[in-house]
Amino acid sequence: MDEKRDNCFVPVVVVDDHPILAEGIRLLIQEERDLGVVGSARDAVSAMEVVERLRPRLAIVDISLKRGVSGIELIKMFKEKYPTLLVLVLSMHEERHIVERAFKAGADGYILKDEVSEAIVKAIRSVLSGIRYLSPDLVVGLHASGARGCWGDYLSDRELEVFALIGQGRETREIAESLFISVKTVETYRQRLKEKLGITSNTELIRNAVQRFQE
């Protein structure tokens, strides 16, 4: 039997649709005697199944999942069904409104992807000890932008989700299928986005979305 699997062992699940990054996180965590990745998933549906089956203490969630619902929505789903599950967000986004939405959804920590190799274990231990973790660079950035309005502040969670999928190159029908909504509903969200962002054409909407969300 694995020595790590005792009463002090903390099981972790990784939800990320980038296999190389997910494997890198697993290897970093496996170096810790009391931590271990017991499962992984690439989308929200499989993530819910994995958590239900393995009942981890902590889930590391990529906020920009490309299949199904977004990381933000997945956090809400986790917290509703598994209120004691800790969630550490993994993200490339430094924008204040995205960070705030993640914590509002129930996240217990937020780490930037470019800091994973140096800080993932520190972030995990912070969250496990009951202390909210936020990447150091974000602390400075959020403080600097706190008094200023941000374009994302005016969008609902669903509008932001649709905007992100547009930025990832998804067509209207693909977005509808991914979010389990109608094509007409997606078109309504696109129109709302243009109105709120002061954009007049679909081409400009796509260009703006790509600039903000393409990885």
BAZADO-535146 format. One line per field, with one value per residue: residue in three letters; x, y, z of N, C-alpha, C in turn; residue number from 0. Coordinates in nm, 2 decimals, decimal comma. Layout:
N
aa: ALA/...
n.x: X/...
n.y: Y/...
n.z: Z/...
ca.x: X/...
ca.y: Y/...
ca.z: Z/...
c.x: X/...
c.y: Y/...
c.z: Z/...
i: NUM/...
//
This chain:
215
aa: MET/ASP/GLU/LYS/ARG/ASP/ASN/CYS/PHE/VAL/PRO/VAL/VAL/VAL/VAL/ASP/ASP/HIS/PRO/ILE/LEU/ALA/GLU/GLY/ILE/ARG/LEU/LEU/ILE/GLN/GLU/GLU/ARG/ASP/LEU/GLY/VAL/VAL/GLY/SER/ALA/ARG/ASP/ALA/VAL/SER/ALA/MET/GLU/VAL/VAL/GLU/ARG/LEU/ARG/PRO/ARG/LEU/ALA/ILE/VAL/ASP/ILE/SER/LEU/LYS/ARG/GLY/VAL/SER/GLY/ILE/GLU/LEU/ILE/LYS/MET/PHE/LYS/GLU/LYS/TYR/PRO/THR/LEU/LEU/VAL/LEU/VAL/LEU/SER/MET/HIS/GLU/GLU/ARG/HIS/ILE/VAL/GLU/ARG/ALA/PHE/LYS/ALA/GLY/ALA/ASP/GLY/TYR/ILE/LEU/LYS/ASP/GLU/VAL/SER/GLU/ALA/ILE/VAL/LYS/ALA/ILE/ARG/SER/VAL/LEU/SER/GLY/ILE/ARG/TYR/LEU/SER/PRO/ASP/LEU/VAL/VAL/GLY/LEU/HIS/ALA/SER/GLY/ALA/ARG/GLY/CYS/TRP/GLY/ASP/TYR/LEU/SER/ASP/ARG/GLU/LEU/GLU/VAL/PHE/ALA/LEU/ILE/GLY/GLN/GLY/ARG/GLU/THR/ARG/GLU/ILE/ALA/GLU/SER/LEU/PHE/ILE/SER/VAL/LYS/THR/VAL/GLU/THR/TYR/ARG/GLN/ARG/LEU/LYS/GLU/LYS/LEU/GLY/ILE/THR/SER/ASN/THR/GLU/LEU/ILE/ARG/ASN/ALA/VAL/GLN/ARG/PHE/GLN/GLU
n.x: 0,08/0,05/0,26/0,18/-0,09/-0,24/-0,40/-0,34/-0,31/-0,38/-0,62/-0,63/-0,79/-0,75/-0,87/-0,84/-0,81/-0,57/-0,35/-0,06/0,00/-0,16/-0,05/0,20/0,14/0,05/0,28/0,43/0,28/0,29/0,54/0,52/0,49/0,25/0,05/-0,15/-0,24/-0,54/-0,71/-0,83/-0,98/-1,12/-1,33/-1,64/-1,85/-1,73/-1,57/-1,74/-1,83/-1,59/-1,53/-1,75/-1,70/-1,45/-1,42/-1,24/-1,03/-0,95/-0,99/-0,84/-0,89/-0,91/-0,99/-1,07/-1,21/-1,27/-1,47/-1,81/-1,96/-1,81/-1,51/-1,59/-1,86/-1,85/-1,72/-1,93/-2,11/-1,97/-1,95/-2,22/-2,30/-2,10/-2,02/-1,80/-1,58/-1,27/-1,16/-0,91/-0,83/-0,70/-0,55/-0,50/-0,57/-0,56/-0,73/-0,93/-1,21/-1,26/-1,11/-1,25/-1,50/-1,45/-1,39/-1,63/-1,79/-1,72/-1,45/-1,15/-0,89/-0,66/-0,45/-0,20/-0,12/0,14/0,28/0,27/0,47/0,64/0,48/0,25/0,23/0,26/0,03/-0,17/-0,13/-0,19/-0,46/-0,56/-0,51/-0,70/-0,67/-0,72/-0,58/-0,40/-0,23/0,08/0,14/-0,12/-0,23/-0,11/-0,19/-0,47/-0,51/-0,42/-0,60/-0,84/-1,00/-1,09/-1,32/-1,41/-1,43/-1,54/-1,70/-1,95/-2,07/-2,28/-2,23/-2,29/-2,29/-2,02/-1,91/-2,00/-1,87/-1,61/-1,60/-1,65/-1,41/-1,24/-1,28/-1,51/-1,81/-2,15/-2,34/-2,18/-2,13/-2,38/-2,44/-2,23/-2,30/-2,55/-2,78/-3,01/-2,96/-3,07/-3,07/-2,80/-2,74/-2,88/-2,73/-2,49/-2,57/-2,63/-2,37/-2,24/-2,38/-2,33/-2,05/-2,01/-1,98/-2,03/-2,03/-2,03/-1,78/-1,60/-1,67/-1,58/-1,30/-1,24/-1,30/-1,12/-0,87/-0,89/-0,93/-0,81/-0,60
n.y: -0,12/0,23/0,45/0,71/0,71/0,75/0,85/1,11/1,19/1,40/1,41/1,52/1,66/1,73/1,96/2,03/2,12/2,10/1,87/1,85/2,05/1,97/1,73/1,82/1,96/1,75/1,60/1,79/1,80/1,54/1,52/1,60/1,45/1,43/1,49/1,43/1,36/1,22/1,20/1,32/1,55/1,68/1,84/2,00/1,81/1,55/1,62/1,65/1,39/1,26/1,38/1,31/1,04/1,00/1,18/1,41/1,63/1,87/2,06/2,15/2,39/2,48/2,79/2,85/2,64/2,47/2,30/2,25/2,39/2,68/2,74/2,90/2,85/2,58/2,58/2,69/2,48/2,28/2,39/2,40/2,13/2,00/2,13/2,14/2,10/2,22/2,47/2,56/2,80/2,79/3,00/3,21/3,46/3,79/3,99/4,21/4,17/3,91/3,76/3,84/3,74/3,47/3,42/3,50/3,30/3,10/3,02/2,92/3,00/3,15/3,11/3,21/3,08/3,10/3,09/2,85/2,64/2,74/2,81/2,64/2,44/2,60/2,75/2,55/2,46/2,69/2,73/2,49/2,53/2,71/2,97/3,22/3,21/3,42/3,50/3,67/3,88/3,95/4,06/4,31/4,42/4,42/4,60/4,83/4,87/4,89/5,13/5,19/5,16/4,86/4,69/4,43/4,44/4,51/4,30/4,00/3,68/3,48/3,62/3,69/3,44/3,35/3,55/3,48/3,23/3,31/3,44/3,22/3,13/3,00/2,91/3,04/2,82/2,62/2,74/2,74/2,46/2,39/2,52/2,44/2,58/2,76/2,85/3,10/3,22/3,25/3,44/3,65/3,70/3,78/4,02/4,17/4,19/4,34/4,58/4,66/4,68/4,87/4,82/4,78/4,59/4,24/4,15/4,32/4,25/3,99/4,03/4,18/4,00/3,79/3,92/3,94/3,69/3,47/3,19
n.z: 0,00/-0,07/0,09/0,13/0,16/0,41/0,72/0,72/0,46/0,19/-0,05/-0,39/-0,67/-1,02/-1,25/-1,56/-1,90/-2,04/-2,10/-2,06/-1,88/-1,67/-1,60/-1,52/-1,29/-1,13/-1,09/-0,94/-0,71/-0,62/-0,52/-0,26/0,05/0,20/0,02/-0,27/-0,61/-0,69/-0,90/-1,22/-1,46/-1,76/-1,82/-1,70/-1,66/-1,64/-1,43/-1,21/-1,19/-1,12/-0,87/-0,72/-0,71/-0,60/-0,39/-0,31/-0,10/-0,20/-0,50/-0,80/-1,03/-1,36/-1,48/-1,74/-1,89/-2,19/-2,28/-2,24/-1,94/-1,79/-1,58/-1,37/-1,34/-1,28/-1,03/-0,88/-0,90/-0,77/-0,51/-0,43/-0,43/-0,29/-0,03/0,15/0,00/-0,10/-0,33/-0,56/-0,78/-1,11/-1,34/-1,63/-1,64/-1,53/-1,48/-1,28/-1,25/-1,32/-1,13/-0,90/-0,95/-0,94/-0,67/-0,57/-0,66/-0,50/-0,48/-0,31/-0,34/-0,57/-0,83/-1,06/-1,39/-1,47/-1,24/-1,13/-1,11/-0,91/-0,70/-0,65/-0,45/-0,22/-0,24/-0,23/0,04/0,18/0,13/0,24/0,50/0,56/0,48/0,25/-0,08/-0,29/-0,59/-0,56/-0,75/-0,83/-0,61/-0,60/-0,84/-0,82/-0,61/-0,73/-0,93/-0,81/-0,77/-1,01/-1,28/-1,46/-1,77/-1,76/-1,53/-1,60/-1,71/-1,70/-1,54/-1,73/-1,97/-1,97/-1,99/-2,25/-2,40/-2,36/-2,48/-2,75/-2,79/-2,79/-3,04/-3,10/-3,28/-3,31/-3,30/-3,18/-2,94/-2,83/-2,81/-2,63/-2,40/-2,35/-2,44/-2,65/-3,00/-3,06/-2,80/-2,76/-2,96/-2,86/-2,63/-2,76/-2,88/-2,65/-2,54/-2,74/-2,71/-2,44/-2,45/-2,62/-2,89/-3,24/-3,45/-3,55/-3,62/-3,49/-3,23/-3,21/-3,26/-3,03/-2,83/-2,88/-2,83/-2,55/-2,45/-2,59/-2,57
ca.x: 0,00/0,12/0,28/0,11/-0,24/-0,28/-0,50/-0,29/-0,30/-0,48/-0,65/-0,65/-0,83/-0,71/-0,96/-0,78/-0,81/-0,44/-0,29/0,07/-0,01/-0,22/0,06/0,31/0,08/0,04/0,42/0,47/0,21/0,33/0,67/0,49/0,46/0,11/-0,04/-0,14/-0,35/-0,61/-0,79/-0,83/-1,09/-1,10/-1,45/-1,72/-1,93/-1,64/-1,52/-1,84/-1,82/-1,46/-1,54/-1,85/-1,65/-1,32/-1,44/-1,12/-1,04/-0,93/-1,00/-0,77/-0,98/-0,88/-1,11/-1,10/-1,24/-1,32/-1,58/-1,92/-1,96/-1,68/-1,46/-1,67/-1,99/-1,81/-1,70/-2,06/-2,17/-1,90/-1,99/-2,36/-2,32/-1,99/-1,98/-1,67/-1,47/-1,19/-1,13/-0,81/-0,85/-0,58/-0,59/-0,40/-0,63/-0,52/-0,83/-0,99/-1,35/-1,25/-1,07/-1,36/-1,61/-1,41/-1,41/-1,78/-1,85/-1,68/-1,31/-1,07/-0,76/-0,65/-0,31/-0,18/-0,06/0,29/0,34/0,24/0,59/0,70/0,39/0,13/0,23/0,23/-0,11/-0,25/-0,12/-0,26/-0,61/-0,59/-0,51/-0,81/-0,63/-0,74/-0,46/-0,40/-0,10/0,13/0,12/-0,26/-0,25/-0,06/-0,27/-0,61/-0,50/-0,40/-0,72/-0,96/-1,08/-1,13/-1,42/-1,36/-1,54/-1,60/-1,79/-2,08/-2,12/-2,32/-2,15/-2,32/-2,24/-1,88/-1,89/-2,02/-1,77/-1,49/-1,61/-1,63/-1,27/-1,17/-1,30/-1,64/-1,92/-2,27/-2,40/-2,09/-2,15/-2,51/-2,42/-2,15/-2,37/-2,68/-2,88/-3,05/-2,88/-3,13/-3,03/-2,66/-2,75/-2,93/-2,61/-2,40/-2,63/-2,61/-2,23/-2,21/-2,44/-2,26/-1,91/-2,00/-1,94/-2,14/-2,03/-1,98/-1,63/-1,54/-1,69/-1,49/-1,17/-1,22/-1,30/-0,99/-0,77/-0,90/-0,95/-0,74/-0,48
ca.y: 0,00/0,35/0,51/0,84/0,69/0,73/0,94/1,25/1,21/1,49/1,38/1,63/1,64/1,84/1,98/2,12/2,06/2,10/1,75/1,87/2,13/1,89/1,63/1,89/1,99/1,62/1,57/1,88/1,77/1,41/1,53/1,62/1,33/1,43/1,54/1,34/1,37/1,09/1,19/1,44/1,57/1,78/1,93/2,00/1,69/1,45/1,67/1,62/1,25/1,23/1,43/1,22/0,90/1,00/1,27/1,47/1,74/1,99/2,05/2,26/2,41/2,58/2,88/2,86/2,52/2,49/2,22/2,26/2,51/2,74/2,71/2,97/2,77/2,45/2,62/2,71/2,35/2,21/2,44/2,37/1,99/1,96/2,26/2,13/2,08/2,34/2,49/2,65/2,83/2,80/3,09/3,29/3,59/3,88/4,10/4,21/4,12/3,76/3,72/3,87/3,64/3,34/3,42/3,51/3,17/3,01/2,97/2,94/3,05/3,19/3,12/3,23/2,96/3,12/3,08/2,72/2,57/2,80/2,84/2,56/2,38/2,70/2,79/2,44/2,46/2,80/2,69/2,38/2,59/2,81/3,11/3,24/3,24/3,50/3,52/3,80/3,98/3,99/4,15/4,45/4,46/4,45/4,72/4,94/4,89/4,89/5,25/5,21/5,06/4,76/4,65/4,31/4,47/4,53/4,18/3,90/3,56/3,41/3,70/3,68/3,30/3,36/3,63/3,40/3,13/3,38/3,46/3,10/3,09/2,92/2,96/3,05/2,69/2,55/2,79/2,69/2,32/2,38/2,58/2,38/2,68/2,77/2,95/3,23/3,27/3,29/3,56/3,75/3,74/3,85/4,15/4,24/4,22/4,46/4,70/4,69/4,71/4,98/4,76/4,78/4,48/4,11/4,14/4,39/4,17/3,87/4,08/4,22/3,87/3,72/3,99/3,92/3,55/3,36/3,15
ca.z: 0,00/-0,08/0,22/0,15/0,18/0,55/0,77/0,69/0,32/0,14/-0,19/-0,47/-0,81/-1,11/-1,36/-1,66/-2,04/-2,10/-2,04/-2,02/-1,75/-1,56/-1,56/-1,45/-1,15/-1,06/-1,05/-0,84/-0,59/-0,58/-0,44/-0,12/0,12/0,25/-0,08/-0,39/-0,71/-0,70/-1,02/-1,30/-1,55/-1,86/-1,84/-1,58/-1,64/-1,59/-1,30/-1,11/-1,17/-1,05/-0,73/-0,66/-0,69/-0,52/-0,27/-0,27/-0,01/-0,28/-0,65/-0,87/-1,14/-1,47/-1,49/-1,88/-1,95/-2,32/-2,31/-2,14/-1,86/-1,75/-1,45/-1,27/-1,32/-1,21/-0,89/-0,82/-0,89/-0,66/-0,37/-0,40/-0,40/-0,20/0,03/0,22/-0,10/-0,13/-0,47/-0,59/-0,92/-1,19/-1,44/-1,70/-1,64/-1,41/-1,47/-1,14/-1,25/-1,32/-1,00/-0,80/-0,98/-0,90/-0,53/-0,54/-0,69/-0,39/-0,48/-0,19/-0,38/-0,72/-0,87/-1,21/-1,45/-1,49/-1,11/-1,08/-1,07/-0,79/-0,59/-0,64/-0,32/-0,12/-0,26/-0,17/0,18/0,23/0,12/0,33/0,64/0,58/0,44/0,10/-0,15/-0,41/-0,64/-0,52/-0,86/-0,84/-0,49/-0,64/-0,95/-0,78/-0,53/-0,82/-1,02/-0,72/-0,77/-1,15/-1,33/-1,55/-1,87/-1,71/-1,42/-1,65/-1,78/-1,61/-1,55/-1,85/-2,08/-1,97/-2,04/-2,39/-2,45/-2,35/-2,59/-2,87/-2,79/-2,82/-3,18/-3,11/-3,36/-3,23/-3,27/-3,09/-2,80/-2,78/-2,77/-2,52/-2,28/-2,34/-2,46/-2,79/-3,08/-3,04/-2,68/-2,78/-3,04/-2,76/-2,55/-2,84/-2,89/-2,52/-2,53/-2,82/-2,65/-2,31/-2,47/-2,72/-3,02/-3,34/-3,55/-3,50/-3,65/-3,38/-3,11/-3,22/-3,24/-2,89/-2,75/-2,90/-2,76/-2,41/-2,40/-2,66/-2,50
c.x: 0,09/0,13/0,21/-0,04/-0,27/-0,38/-0,47/-0,28/-0,42/-0,50/-0,68/-0,69/-0,79/-0,81/-0,90/-0,78/-0,68/-0,36/-0,15/0,08/-0,06/-0,12/0,17/0,26/0,08/0,18/0,47/0,41/0,26/0,47/0,64/0,43/0,31/0,01/-0,04/-0,26/-0,41/-0,69/-0,78/-0,95/-1,06/-1,22/-1,54/-1,80/-1,84/-1,58/-1,61/-1,84/-1,70/-1,47/-1,64/-1,79/-1,53/-1,33/-1,31/-1,14/-1,03/-0,94/-0,93/-0,84/-0,93/-1,00/-1,16/-1,13/-1,31/-1,44/-1,69/-1,91/-1,82/-1,64/-1,54/-1,80/-1,96/-1,79/-1,84/-2,13/-2,10/-1,95/-2,13/-2,37/-2,22/-1,94/-1,85/-1,55/-1,40/-1,16/-1,02/-0,81/-0,71/-0,62/-0,47/-0,45/-0,60/-0,63/-0,91/-1,13/-1,35/-1,21/-1,18/-1,47/-1,58/-1,43/-1,56/-1,84/-1,82/-1,54/-1,24/-0,93/-0,76/-0,50/-0,30/-0,10/0,10/0,36/0,33/0,37/0,65/0,61/0,27/0,12/0,20/0,08/-0,20/-0,25/-0,19/-0,41/-0,64/-0,59/-0,62/-0,78/-0,64/-0,61/-0,48/-0,26/-0,05/0,12/-0,02/-0,29/-0,22/-0,16/-0,41/-0,61/-0,50/-0,52/-0,85/-1,05/-1,14/-1,24/-1,35/-1,47/-1,61/-1,70/-1,93/-2,15/-2,17/-2,23/-2,17/-2,27/-2,09/-1,84/-1,90/-1,91/-1,64/-1,49/-1,60/-1,48/-1,18/-1,20/-1,43/-1,74/-2,05/-2,33/-2,31/-2,11/-2,28/-2,50/-2,34/-2,22/-2,51/-2,79/-2,91/-2,96/-2,94/-3,09/-2,88/-2,66/-2,79/-2,81/-2,51/-2,44/-2,61/-2,46/-2,19/-2,26/-2,36/-2,11/-1,90/-1,95/-2,05/-2,14/-1,99/-1,83/-1,56/-1,55/-1,60/-1,34/-1,14/-1,22/-1,17/-0,88/-0,77/-0,89/-0,87/-0,62/-0,37
c.y: 0,13/0,41/0,64/0,82/0,65/0,83/1,09/1,29/1,30/1,46/1,50/1,59/1,76/1,85/2,08/2,04/2,06/1,98/1,77/1,95/2,05/1,79/1,70/1,92/1,86/1,58/1,66/1,84/1,63/1,41/1,56/1,49/1,32/1,47/1,44/1,36/1,23/1,08/1,32/1,44/1,68/1,87/1,91/1,87/1,58/1,49/1,63/1,47/1,20/1,27/1,34/1,09/0,90/1,09/1,33/1,59/1,87/1,96/2,17/2,27/2,52/2,66/2,89/2,73/2,54/2,41/2,23/2,39/2,56/2,70/2,78/2,90/2,64/2,47/2,63/2,57/2,27/2,25/2,41/2,22/1,94/2,08/2,26/2,12/2,22/2,35/2,60/2,67/2,85/2,89/3,17/3,44/3,67/3,99/4,09/4,15/3,97/3,70/3,73/3,77/3,50/3,32/3,43/3,38/3,07/2,96/3,01/3,00/3,07/3,20/3,13/3,11/2,98/3,11/2,94/2,64/2,61/2,80/2,75/2,49/2,48/2,74/2,68/2,44/2,57/2,78/2,59/2,43/2,69/2,95/3,12/3,28/3,32/3,53/3,66/3,91/4,03/4,08/4,29/4,50/4,50/4,57/4,84/4,97/4,90/5,01/5,27/5,11/4,97/4,71/4,52/4,33/4,48/4,41/4,08/3,78/3,49/3,49/3,69/3,54/3,29/3,44/3,55/3,29/3,19/3,40/3,34/3,05/3,01/2,99/2,96/2,91/2,61/2,60/2,74/2,55/2,31/2,42/2,52/2,48/2,69/2,87/3,09/3,30/3,32/3,42/3,68/3,80/3,82/4,00/4,24/4,28/4,34/4,59/4,75/4,73/4,82/4,94/4,75/4,66/4,35/4,09/4,20/4,32/4,06/3,92/4,12/4,09/3,80/3,79/3,97/3,78/3,44/3,33/3,12
c.z: 0,00/0,06/0,24/0,18/0,32/0,59/0,74/0,55/0,27/-0,01/-0,27/-0,61/-0,89/-1,22/-1,46/-1,80/-2,11/-2,03/-1,99/-1,89/-1,64/-1,51/-1,48/-1,30/-1,07/-1,01/-0,94/-0,70/-0,53/-0,50/-0,29/-0,06/0,16/0,15/-0,20/-0,48/-0,73/-0,83/-1,10/-1,40/-1,64/-1,88/-1,71/-1,56/-1,58/-1,45/-1,19/-1,08/-1,09/-0,90/-0,66/-0,62/-0,59/-0,39/-0,22/-0,17/-0,09/-0,43/-0,70/-1,00/-1,24/-1,49/-1,64/-1,95/-2,09/-2,36/-2,20/-2,06/-1,82/-1,61/-1,34/-1,24/-1,25/-1,06/-0,82/-0,80/-0,78/-0,53/-0,33/-0,36/-0,29/-0,12/0,11/0,12/-0,12/-0,27/-0,49/-0,74/-0,99/-1,31/-1,51/-1,69/-1,51/-1,39/-1,34/-1,14/-1,25/-1,19/-0,90/-0,83/-0,93/-0,75/-0,49/-0,56/-0,58/-0,39/-0,35/-0,22/-0,53/-0,75/-1,02/-1,26/-1,45/-1,35/-1,05/-1,03/-0,94/-0,67/-0,57/-0,51/-0,21/-0,12/-0,20/-0,02/0,25/0,24/0,22/0,48/0,66/0,54/0,29/0,04/-0,27/-0,46/-0,61/-0,63/-0,87/-0,72/-0,53/-0,74/-0,91/-0,69/-0,62/-0,90/-0,94/-0,74/-0,91/-1,19/-1,43/-1,65/-1,82/-1,60/-1,47/-1,71/-1,67/-1,63/-1,68/-1,97/-2,09/-2,03/-2,19/-2,46/-2,46/-2,46/-2,73/-2,89/-2,82/-2,96/-3,20/-3,20/-3,27/-3,20/-3,17/-2,95/-2,74/-2,73/-2,64/-2,39/-2,26/-2,35/-2,61/-2,86/-3,07/-2,91/-2,69/-2,86/-2,95/-2,68/-2,63/-2,86/-2,76/-2,50/-2,61/-2,76/-2,52/-2,34/-2,58/-2,86/-3,12/-3,44/-3,49/-3,51/-3,53/-3,25/-3,10/-3,19/-3,09/-2,80/-2,76/-2,83/-2,61/-2,36/-2,48/-2,59/-2,60
i: 0/1/2/3/4/5/6/7/8/9/10/11/12/13/14/15/16/17/18/19/20/21/22/23/24/25/26/27/28/29/30/31/32/33/34/35/36/37/38/39/40/41/42/43/44/45/46/47/48/49/50/51/52/53/54/55/56/57/58/59/60/61/62/63/64/65/66/67/68/69/70/71/72/73/74/75/76/77/78/79/80/81/82/83/84/85/86/87/88/89/90/91/92/93/94/95/96/97/98/99/100/101/102/103/104/105/106/107/108/109/110/111/112/113/114/115/116/117/118/119/120/121/122/123/124/125/126/127/128/129/130/131/132/133/134/135/136/137/138/139/140/141/142/143/144/145/146/147/148/149/150/151/152/153/154/155/156/157/158/159/160/161/162/163/164/165/166/167/168/169/170/171/172/173/174/175/176/177/178/179/180/181/182/183/184/185/186/187/188/189/190/191/192/193/194/195/196/197/198/199/200/201/202/203/204/205/206/207/208/209/210/211/212/213/214
//
